[in-house]
Protein backbone atom coordinates (compact mmCIF):
# COMPACT_ATOMS: atom_id res chain seq x y z
CA UNK A 1 0.00 0.00 0.00
CA UNK A 2 1.39 3.39 -1.03
CA UNK A 3 1.58 6.11 1.61
CA UNK A 4 -0.17 9.37 0.80
CA UNK A 5 1.80 12.29 2.15
CA UNK A 6 0.08 15.44 3.30
CA UNK A 7 3.27 17.47 2.75
CA UNK A 8 5.89 16.79 0.07
CA UNK A 9 9.63 17.21 0.45
CA UNK A 10 9.46 19.95 -2.21
CA UNK A 11 6.93 21.83 -0.10
CA UNK A 12 9.11 21.45 3.01
CA UNK A 13 12.05 22.96 1.10
CA UNK A 14 9.87 25.76 -0.31
CA UNK A 15 8.65 26.65 3.19
CA UNK A 16 12.18 26.57 4.58
CA UNK A 17 13.47 28.86 1.82
CA UNK A 18 10.73 31.37 2.64
CA UNK A 19 12.07 31.60 6.22
CA UNK A 20 15.84 31.65 5.76
CA UNK A 21 18.54 33.74 4.16
CA UNK A 22 20.02 32.23 1.00
CA UNK A 23 23.07 33.54 -0.80
CA UNK A 24 23.52 33.36 -4.53
CA UNK A 25 26.46 31.20 -5.50
CA UNK A 26 28.25 34.31 -6.76
CA UNK A 27 27.81 36.07 -3.41
CA UNK A 28 29.02 32.95 -1.59
CA UNK A 29 32.10 32.68 -3.82
CA UNK A 30 32.95 36.30 -2.93
CA UNK A 31 32.97 35.32 0.78
CA UNK A 32 35.49 32.47 0.40
CA UNK A 33 38.39 34.39 1.97
CA UNK A 34 36.28 36.29 4.52
CA UNK A 35 37.56 35.38 8.01
CA UNK A 36 34.10 36.06 9.44
CA UNK A 37 32.53 33.34 7.29
CA UNK A 38 32.69 29.57 7.71
CA UNK A 39 31.38 27.22 5.04
CA UNK A 40 29.77 23.98 6.21
CA UNK A 41 29.42 21.04 3.82
CA UNK A 42 26.44 18.86 4.78
CA UNK A 43 26.91 16.27 2.06
CA UNK A 44 27.71 12.63 2.55
CA UNK A 45 31.42 11.77 2.64
CA UNK A 46 31.04 9.89 -0.67
CA UNK A 47 29.85 13.12 -2.32
CA UNK A 48 32.92 14.95 -1.00
CA UNK A 49 35.25 12.23 -2.26
CA UNK A 50 33.58 12.20 -5.68
CA UNK A 51 33.16 15.96 -6.24
CA UNK A 52 35.43 17.79 -3.81
CA UNK A 53 34.30 20.64 -1.58
CA UNK A 54 34.64 24.35 -0.91
CA UNK A 55 38.22 25.03 0.25
CA UNK A 56 38.39 25.19 4.04
CA UNK A 57 34.80 24.01 4.50
CA UNK A 58 33.92 22.18 7.67
CA UNK A 59 32.37 18.81 6.89
CA UNK A 60 29.35 18.11 9.06
CA UNK A 61 27.16 15.16 8.09
CA UNK A 62 23.56 16.38 7.88
CA UNK A 63 22.41 13.92 10.53
CA UNK A 64 24.80 15.38 13.13
CA UNK A 65 24.34 19.13 12.57
CA UNK A 66 21.87 19.89 15.35
CA UNK A 67 23.95 17.87 17.80
CA UNK A 68 27.23 19.50 16.80
CA UNK A 69 25.90 23.06 17.23
CA UNK A 70 24.19 22.40 20.58
CA UNK A 71 26.62 23.21 23.42
CA UNK A 72 24.65 20.90 25.73
CA UNK A 73 24.95 17.92 23.41
CA UNK A 74 27.56 15.25 24.08
CA UNK A 75 28.44 15.58 20.37
CA UNK A 76 29.02 19.36 20.44
CA UNK A 77 31.87 20.66 18.26
CA UNK A 78 33.73 23.83 19.23
CA UNK A 79 34.04 24.71 15.53
CA UNK A 80 30.50 26.08 15.85
CA UNK A 81 31.43 28.40 18.76
CA UNK A 82 33.45 30.88 16.70
CA UNK A 83 30.82 33.58 16.20
CA UNK A 84 31.38 33.40 12.47
CA UNK A 85 28.61 33.50 9.90
CA UNK A 86 27.93 29.92 8.84
CA UNK A 87 27.11 29.24 5.20
CA UNK A 88 25.61 25.78 4.77
CA UNK A 89 25.56 23.89 1.51
CA UNK A 90 24.68 20.50 0.09
CA UNK A 91 24.52 19.24 -3.50
CA UNK A 92 21.53 21.28 -4.75
CA UNK A 93 20.48 23.43 -1.79
CA UNK A 94 17.57 21.31 -0.55
CA UNK A 95 19.17 19.69 2.49
CA UNK A 96 20.94 22.92 3.36
CA UNK A 97 17.68 24.90 3.26
CA UNK A 98 16.06 22.47 5.68
CA UNK A 99 19.17 22.44 7.89
CA UNK A 100 19.41 26.24 7.92
CA UNK A 101 15.77 26.51 8.94
CA UNK A 102 16.37 24.01 11.74
CA UNK A 103 19.34 25.99 13.08
CA UNK A 104 17.37 29.24 12.92
CA UNK A 105 14.59 27.57 14.93
CA UNK A 106 17.21 26.46 17.48
CA UNK A 107 18.38 30.07 17.86
CA UNK A 108 21.74 29.44 16.21
CA UNK A 109 23.21 32.03 13.93
CA UNK A 110 24.15 33.88 11.93
CA UNK A 111 23.46 31.14 9.40
CA UNK A 112 22.38 30.96 5.75
CA UNK A 113 22.67 28.61 2.81
CA UNK A 114 23.81 28.68 -0.80
CA UNK A 115 20.97 28.75 -3.31
CA UNK A 116 21.55 25.82 -5.66
CA UNK A 117 24.18 24.24 -3.41
CA UNK A 118 27.59 22.96 -4.47
CA UNK A 119 26.41 22.55 -8.06
CA UNK A 120 25.71 26.29 -8.27
CA UNK A 121 29.02 27.02 -6.51
CA UNK A 122 30.94 25.12 -9.20
CA UNK A 123 28.91 26.73 -12.00
CA UNK A 124 29.74 30.17 -10.56
CA UNK A 125 33.45 29.37 -10.82
CA UNK A 126 33.96 28.71 -7.12
CA UNK A 127 37.20 27.02 -6.13
CA UNK A 128 37.01 23.29 -5.43
CA UNK A 129 39.25 21.38 -3.07
CA UNK A 130 39.51 17.72 -4.13
CA UNK A 131 39.38 15.13 -1.36
CA UNK A 132 41.14 11.77 -1.34
N, C-alpha and C positions, 0 to 999 in steps of 0.2 A: 504494500500500500504506500503510495506516494504522499509525503507530508506537504500540506499546503501552508506556506508561510504567510504570516500577516504583515511582514516587513522584510523586504529583500536586502541583500548586502549592498546593492547599488543605492538604495534609499538610505541605509545607515551611513554610507560614505557621503552622500549628498547632504544629509543633515549635519554631519560632522564638519564638512567644509563650510557650511553656513555659520558655524560657531567659532571657527579658528582663523588664525592668520596663516596665509600661505604665501610663500615667496615664488616669484617666477624663477625659472632655472637661471636666467641671466642675472637676476639680482642675487641669487645664492652664489653663483660663480664669483661675483664681485666681492663677496664676503670671505672667500677662502683664506686670505691671509690676515683677517681681522682677529686680533687676540681676544676680543670680547665675544667671539662666536665659536661654538663647538658643534661640529656636525656629528650626528648619531645615525649610524647605519643599522636599520632594523631587520635587514634581510637575513635569510638563512645562510649559514657558513658556506654551503655549496654555491649559492649565488655569488658570494664574494670571491670564492676561488675561481669561478667560471668567468666573471665579468670585471673583477677588480672593485675598487671603492674610491670614494673621495679621499684625497691625501689627508692624513691625520685624523680621519674620522674614527670615533669610538664605535666599536661594534657592540651592539646590545641586542641579543635575540629578542624578538617581539614579545615572546612569552614571559620574559624576565623584567621588562621595562618598569612596570609599576613597583615591583619589589626592589629594583636597583635604586630608584629615586627616593623611596620611602626611608627616612633616617631611622625609623623604628623597626624596619624589617631586618631579619637576620641576613638577608642577601644584599643589603645596602652597599652601594659603591660610592666612594668619596669623589669619584670623577664627576658626579652630579651635584657636588657641593661648591662649585667654583664661582657661582654667581654669573656665569656667562649666559649668553643667549644660546639656547639649544635649537638646532635646525635638524629636524628628523626627516629621514627619507627611507623609502623602500624602492621596489622596482618601478612602480607606476604611480605611486602617491596615494593608493587606497589604504594600505595598512598604516602608513604614516599619518594620514588624516584621522583615522580612528584612534591611533595612539596619542596624537597631539590633543585631541578632544579629551581623552581620558586623563592626561596629565593636567590639562586646564581644570577639569572637574576636581582633581586632587588638590588644586591650589599651587601646583608647581609652575614655575616660569621664571623668566620669559621663555616661551617655546613656540615654535611654528614648524611648518613643514614645507617641502619643495613640491610645488604643483607639477605633476607629471613624473615625480620621482627621479631615480637614477637614470632612467632612459632619457628624460628631458635634460638632465645635467650633461650627459654625453653629447646630446644633439646641440646643446648650447656651447659646446667646445670646452666644457669643464675638464680639468686635469683628472686623470685616472691613475690610481696606484694599483698595480697588479699584485695579487696575493699568490703565494705558493700553496 
